[in-house]
């Protein structure tokens, strides 16, 4: 009996297999003839070719800033300190070309140095400028973004401060002394020499300018927005308050969106 049952089970199994092949040949053939999808591979290749890598984007921005600085190289003095390098634009007395010597944008050895400031003509403009405001009842010629300043030297380093001067042709000579230490601290001292017989009331200022909209990550670990330290107090604003025209904390007026999520350039005002 066991042998007969085994033979019968074998015959039934064979009948099922051959019967399936006989009654469902088209369905199996159609399923087997469907080609594997190739859309995923094609999309991956095109997107990889079209989207630049993070390193490539950083190198392009670095080259853009260098080109913008080189186009106005005739009106610049070099910065060469132990921790930073770059140049100062004598047209408008702008500190707009600064890189960190000891930090790179990525972990690759040939990665560009971290750029802190960039000229106004670049795609990611970040610069510091200086100036004066006059009292409402005062008629005096003041330096602006097109004024060409004279420098006391050709290079600013940690041992030799640099003085920029501009004569308004009316008896006033404006000066900005710039010093940098062995790290990242810049010290600015603004003076005005009055050779006229009348008193003149002027108000010095400096501004940190950003000429592009930063990419906000929305994270909770890094502050994103303008910051300042006034009278020993840290004030942290937000880009939302700048866009909507809101008042920052402690009634601090932001001249523009200052760099916060990244290297911060410390400046002393004398």
NORSULQUI-V122683 format. One record per residue. N is the residue number from 1. RES is the residue in three letters. SS is DSSP state (a for helix, b for strand, c for the rest). D_FIRST is the distance of its C-alpha to the first C-alpha in whole Angstrom. Layout:
# NORSULQUI-V122683
n=N res=RES ss=SS d_first=D_FIRST
n=N res=RES ss=SS d_first=D_FIRST
This chain:
# NORSULQUI-V122683
n=1 res=UNK ss=c d_first=0
n=2 res=UNK ss=a d_first=4
n=3 res=UNK ss=a d_first=5
n=4 res=UNK ss=a d_first=5
n=5 res=UNK ss=a d_first=6
n=6 res=UNK ss=a d_first=9
n=7 res=UNK ss=a d_first=10
n=8 res=UNK ss=a d_first=11
n=9 res=UNK ss=a d_first=12
n=10 res=UNK ss=a d_first=14
n=11 res=UNK ss=a d_first=15
n=12 res=UNK ss=a d_first=16
n=13 res=UNK ss=a d_first=18
n=14 res=UNK ss=a d_first=20
n=15 res=UNK ss=a d_first=21
n=16 res=UNK ss=a d_first=23
n=17 res=UNK ss=a d_first=25
n=18 res=UNK ss=a d_first=26
n=19 res=UNK ss=a d_first=26
n=20 res=UNK ss=a d_first=29
n=21 res=UNK ss=a d_first=31
n=22 res=UNK ss=a d_first=31
n=23 res=UNK ss=a d_first=32
n=24 res=UNK ss=c d_first=34
n=25 res=UNK ss=a d_first=36
n=26 res=UNK ss=a d_first=39
n=27 res=UNK ss=a d_first=39
n=28 res=UNK ss=a d_first=37
n=29 res=UNK ss=a d_first=40
n=30 res=UNK ss=a d_first=43
n=31 res=UNK ss=a d_first=42
n=32 res=UNK ss=a d_first=41
n=33 res=UNK ss=a d_first=45
n=34 res=UNK ss=c d_first=47
n=35 res=UNK ss=c d_first=49
n=36 res=UNK ss=c d_first=50
n=37 res=UNK ss=c d_first=53
n=38 res=UNK ss=c d_first=56
n=39 res=UNK ss=a d_first=58
n=40 res=UNK ss=a d_first=58
n=41 res=UNK ss=a d_first=59
n=42 res=UNK ss=a d_first=62
n=43 res=UNK ss=a d_first=63
n=44 res=UNK ss=a d_first=63
n=45 res=UNK ss=a d_first=65
n=46 res=UNK ss=a d_first=67
n=47 res=UNK ss=a d_first=68
n=48 res=UNK ss=a d_first=68
n=49 res=UNK ss=a d_first=71
n=50 res=UNK ss=a d_first=73
n=51 res=UNK ss=c d_first=73
n=52 res=UNK ss=c d_first=75
n=53 res=UNK ss=c d_first=74
n=54 res=UNK ss=a d_first=76
n=55 res=UNK ss=a d_first=78
n=56 res=UNK ss=a d_first=79
n=57 res=UNK ss=a d_first=80
n=58 res=UNK ss=a d_first=82
n=59 res=UNK ss=a d_first=84
n=60 res=UNK ss=a d_first=85
n=61 res=UNK ss=a d_first=87
n=62 res=UNK ss=a d_first=88
n=63 res=UNK ss=a d_first=89
n=64 res=UNK ss=a d_first=91
n=65 res=UNK ss=a d_first=93
n=66 res=UNK ss=a d_first=94
n=67 res=UNK ss=a d_first=95
n=68 res=UNK ss=a d_first=97
n=69 res=UNK ss=a d_first=99
n=70 res=UNK ss=a d_first=100
n=71 res=UNK ss=c d_first=101
n=72 res=UNK ss=c d_first=104
n=73 res=UNK ss=a d_first=104
n=74 res=UNK ss=a d_first=108
n=75 res=UNK ss=a d_first=109
n=76 res=UNK ss=b d_first=106
n=77 res=UNK ss=b d_first=107
n=78 res=UNK ss=b d_first=104
n=79 res=UNK ss=b d_first=102
n=80 res=UNK ss=b d_first=101
n=81 res=UNK ss=c d_first=101
n=82 res=UNK ss=c d_first=98
n=83 res=UNK ss=c d_first=96
n=84 res=UNK ss=b d_first=96
n=85 res=UNK ss=b d_first=98
n=86 res=UNK ss=b d_first=99
n=87 res=UNK ss=b d_first=102
n=88 res=UNK ss=b d_first=104
n=89 res=UNK ss=b d_first=105
n=90 res=UNK ss=c d_first=109
n=91 res=UNK ss=b d_first=109
n=92 res=UNK ss=c d_first=109
n=93 res=UNK ss=c d_first=108
n=94 res=UNK ss=b d_first=104
n=95 res=UNK ss=b d_first=102
n=96 res=UNK ss=b d_first=99
n=97 res=UNK ss=b d_first=98
n=98 res=UNK ss=b d_first=96
n=99 res=UNK ss=b d_first=93
n=100 res=UNK ss=b d_first=92
n=101 res=UNK ss=b d_first=92
n=102 res=UNK ss=b d_first=89
n=103 res=UNK ss=b d_first=87
n=104 res=UNK ss=b d_first=84
n=105 res=UNK ss=c d_first=82
n=106 res=UNK ss=c d_first=79
n=107 res=UNK ss=c d_first=78
n=108 res=UNK ss=c d_first=78
n=109 res=UNK ss=c d_first=81
n=110 res=UNK ss=c d_first=83
n=111 res=UNK ss=c d_first=82
n=112 res=UNK ss=c d_first=86
n=113 res=UNK ss=b d_first=88
n=114 res=UNK ss=b d_first=87
n=115 res=UNK ss=b d_first=90
n=116 res=UNK ss=b d_first=92
n=117 res=UNK ss=b d_first=94
n=118 res=UNK ss=b d_first=95
n=119 res=UNK ss=c d_first=97
n=120 res=UNK ss=c d_first=98
n=121 res=UNK ss=c d_first=97
n=122 res=UNK ss=c d_first=93
n=123 res=UNK ss=c d_first=90
n=124 res=UNK ss=c d_first=90
n=125 res=UNK ss=c d_first=94
n=126 res=UNK ss=b d_first=95
n=127 res=UNK ss=b d_first=98
n=128 res=UNK ss=b d_first=101
n=129 res=UNK ss=b d_first=104
n=130 res=UNK ss=b d_first=108
n=131 res=UNK ss=b d_first=111
n=132 res=UNK ss=b d_first=113
n=133 res=UNK ss=b d_first=114
n=134 res=UNK ss=b d_first=118
n=135 res=UNK ss=c d_first=119
n=136 res=UNK ss=c d_first=120
n=137 res=UNK ss=c d_first=123
n=138 res=UNK ss=c d_first=123
n=139 res=UNK ss=c d_first=124
n=140 res=UNK ss=c d_first=122
n=141 res=UNK ss=c d_first=120
n=142 res=UNK ss=c d_first=117
n=143 res=UNK ss=c d_first=114
n=144 res=UNK ss=c d_first=111
n=145 res=UNK ss=c d_first=108
n=146 res=UNK ss=c d_first=110
n=147 res=UNK ss=c d_first=113
n=148 res=UNK ss=b d_first=113
n=149 res=UNK ss=c d_first=114
n=150 res=UNK ss=b d_first=115
n=151 res=UNK ss=b d_first=114
n=152 res=UNK ss=c d_first=116
n=153 res=UNK ss=c d_first=113
n=154 res=UNK ss=c d_first=110
n=155 res=UNK ss=b d_first=108
n=156 res=UNK ss=b d_first=107
n=157 res=UNK ss=c d_first=105
n=158 res=UNK ss=c d_first=105
n=159 res=UNK ss=c d_first=108
n=160 res=UNK ss=c d_first=110
n=161 res=UNK ss=c d_first=110
n=162 res=UNK ss=b d_first=111
n=163 res=UNK ss=b d_first=114
n=164 res=UNK ss=b d_first=113
n=165 res=UNK ss=b d_first=117
n=166 res=UNK ss=b d_first=118
n=167 res=UNK ss=b d_first=121
n=168 res=UNK ss=c d_first=122
n=169 res=UNK ss=c d_first=125
n=170 res=UNK ss=c d_first=127
n=171 res=UNK ss=c d_first=127
n=172 res=UNK ss=b d_first=124
n=173 res=UNK ss=b d_first=122
n=174 res=UNK ss=b d_first=118
n=175 res=UNK ss=b d_first=116
n=176 res=UNK ss=b d_first=113
n=177 res=UNK ss=b d_first=112
n=178 res=UNK ss=b d_first=108
n=179 res=UNK ss=b d_first=107
n=180 res=UNK ss=b d_first=104
n=181 res=UNK ss=c d_first=103
n=182 res=UNK ss=c d_first=100
n=183 res=UNK ss=c d_first=97
n=184 res=UNK ss=c d_first=97
n=185 res=UNK ss=c d_first=100
n=186 res=UNK ss=b d_first=103
n=187 res=UNK ss=b d_first=106
n=188 res=UNK ss=b d_first=108
n=189 res=UNK ss=b d_first=112
n=190 res=UNK ss=b d_first=114
n=191 res=UNK ss=b d_first=117
n=192 res=UNK ss=b d_first=120
n=193 res=UNK ss=b d_first=123
n=194 res=UNK ss=b d_first=126
n=195 res=UNK ss=c d_first=129
n=196 res=UNK ss=c d_first=131
n=197 res=UNK ss=c d_first=133
n=198 res=UNK ss=c d_first=131
n=199 res=UNK ss=c d_first=128
n=200 res=UNK ss=c d_first=125
n=201 res=UNK ss=c d_first=122
n=202 res=UNK ss=b d_first=118
n=203 res=UNK ss=b d_first=115
n=204 res=UNK ss=b d_first=112
n=205 res=UNK ss=b d_first=109
n=206 res=UNK ss=b d_first=106
n=207 res=UNK ss=b d_first=102
n=208 res=UNK ss=b d_first=99
n=209 res=UNK ss=b d_first=98
n=210 res=UNK ss=b d_first=94
n=211 res=UNK ss=c d_first=94
n=212 res=UNK ss=c d_first=90
n=213 res=UNK ss=c d_first=88
n=214 res=UNK ss=c d_first=85
n=215 res=UNK ss=c d_first=82
n=216 res=UNK ss=c d_first=81
n=217 res=UNK ss=c d_first=77
n=218 res=UNK ss=c d_first=78
n=219 res=UNK ss=c d_first=77
n=220 res=UNK ss=c d_first=78
n=221 res=UNK ss=c d_first=79
n=222 res=UNK ss=c d_first=81
n=223 res=UNK ss=c d_first=84
n=224 res=UNK ss=c d_first=85
n=225 res=UNK ss=c d_first=88
n=226 res=UNK ss=c d_first=92
n=227 res=UNK ss=b d_first=93
n=228 res=UNK ss=b d_first=97
n=229 res=UNK ss=b d_first=98
n=230 res=UNK ss=b d_first=102
n=231 res=UNK ss=c d_first=104
n=232 res=UNK ss=c d_first=101
n=233 res=UNK ss=b d_first=99
n=234 res=UNK ss=b d_first=95
n=235 res=UNK ss=b d_first=95
n=236 res=UNK ss=b d_first=92
n=237 res=UNK ss=c d_first=91
n=238 res=UNK ss=c d_first=89
n=239 res=UNK ss=a d_first=88
n=240 res=UNK ss=a d_first=88
n=241 res=UNK ss=a d_first=91
n=242 res=UNK ss=a d_first=93
n=243 res=UNK ss=a d_first=91
n=244 res=UNK ss=a d_first=92
n=245 res=UNK ss=c d_first=96
n=246 res=UNK ss=c d_first=95
n=247 res=UNK ss=c d_first=97
n=248 res=UNK ss=c d_first=96
n=249 res=UNK ss=a d_first=96
n=250 res=UNK ss=a d_first=100
n=251 res=UNK ss=a d_first=101
n=252 res=UNK ss=c d_first=101
n=253 res=UNK ss=c d_first=101
n=254 res=UNK ss=c d_first=99
n=255 res=UNK ss=c d_first=100
n=256 res=UNK ss=c d_first=97
n=257 res=UNK ss=c d_first=93
n=258 res=UNK ss=c d_first=94
n=259 res=UNK ss=c d_first=91
n=260 res=UNK ss=c d_first=89
n=261 res=UNK ss=c d_first=85
n=262 res=UNK ss=c d_first=86
n=263 res=UNK ss=c d_first=89
n=264 res=UNK ss=c d_first=92
n=265 res=UNK ss=c d_first=95
n=266 res=UNK ss=c d_first=98
n=267 res=UNK ss=b d_first=101
n=268 res=UNK ss=b d_first=105
n=269 res=UNK ss=b d_first=107
n=270 res=UNK ss=c d_first=111
